Amino acid sequence: MPRFRKKPITLEAFRLSSPVVLQTLEGEMRAEQGDWCVTGIEGEQYIVKDRIFRQIYEPVDSFWAEYDQDEPWPDMKYDDLGY
């Protein structure tokens, strides 16, 4: 069977500081504190658990680069970002 690799792209994401219900392409999804809200290449949003997020993504901005993968990354407030 042929194998494929994801193209390297830069996405926007923030870590949630509280539970929230988010409307995604798959319908309503409940996110827990510490989950990540990722905005895809066409503006779609989806939820990624922190453990999975850290396996798939790496920081691009210097602000995030100072955080060790094993340390907790700071949470962002969903409401404060205008979503």
C-alpha positions as CSV (number, residue, x, y, z in Angstrom):
1,M,0.0,0.0,0.0
2,P,1.4,3.5,-0.9
3,R,2.5,5.6,2.1
4,F,2.0,9.4,2.5
5,R,3.5,12.2,4.6
6,K,1.8,15.4,5.7
7,K,3.1,18.5,3.9
8,P,4.9,20.9,6.3
9,I,2.5,23.8,7.0
10,T,2.2,26.3,9.7
11,L,-1.1,26.5,11.6
12,E,-2.5,28.7,14.3
13,A,-3.4,27.0,17.6
14,F,-4.0,28.0,21.2
15,R,-4.4,26.0,24.4
16,L,-7.7,26.2,26.2
17,S,-7.8,27.4,29.8
18,S,-11.3,26.1,30.5
19,P,-13.8,23.7,29.0
20,V,-15.7,24.9,25.9
21,V,-18.0,23.6,23.2
22,L,-16.7,24.3,19.7
23,Q,-18.6,24.0,16.4
24,T,-16.3,22.0,14.0
25,L,-16.8,20.4,10.6
26,E,-17.8,17.2,12.4
27,G,-20.4,19.1,14.6
28,E,-20.2,20.2,18.2
29,M,-17.1,19.0,20.0
30,R,-16.5,19.5,23.7
31,A,-12.9,20.6,24.6
32,E,-11.4,20.2,28.1
33,Q,-9.0,22.5,29.8
34,G,-5.5,21.9,28.3
35,D,-6.8,20.8,24.9
36,W,-5.7,22.8,21.8
37,C,-7.9,24.6,19.4
38,V,-6.3,24.4,15.9
39,T,-7.2,26.5,12.9
40,G,-6.7,24.6,9.7
41,I,-5.6,25.8,6.3
42,E,-9.1,26.7,5.2
43,G,-10.1,28.4,8.5
44,E,-11.8,25.3,10.0
45,Q,-11.3,24.7,13.7
46,Y,-10.8,21.4,15.5
47,I,-9.8,20.1,18.9
48,V,-6.6,18.2,19.6
49,K,-5.7,16.6,23.0
50,D,-2.5,18.0,24.5
51,R,-0.7,14.7,24.3
52,I,-1.4,14.3,20.6
53,F,-0.7,18.0,19.8
54,R,2.8,17.7,21.3
55,Q,3.5,14.6,19.2
56,I,2.4,16.2,15.9
57,Y,3.3,19.9,16.2
58,E,6.3,21.9,17.2
59,P,6.6,25.6,18.1
60,V,7.4,28.0,15.3
61,D,7.4,31.3,17.2
62,S,10.3,32.1,19.6
63,F,7.8,32.7,22.4
64,W,6.8,29.0,22.4
65,A,10.3,27.7,21.6
66,E,11.4,28.6,25.1
67,Y,9.0,26.0,26.6
68,D,10.3,22.5,27.0
69,Q,8.1,19.7,25.5
70,D,7.9,18.2,29.0
71,E,6.8,21.4,30.7
72,P,3.2,22.6,30.7
73,W,2.6,25.2,28.0
74,P,0.6,28.2,29.0
75,D,-3.2,28.2,28.4
76,M,-5.0,30.9,26.4
77,K,-8.5,32.1,27.1
78,Y,-10.8,31.1,24.2
79,D,-13.1,34.1,24.9
80,D,-10.3,36.6,24.9
81,L,-9.2,35.7,21.4
82,G,-12.5,36.6,19.7
83,Y,-13.7,33.1,18.7
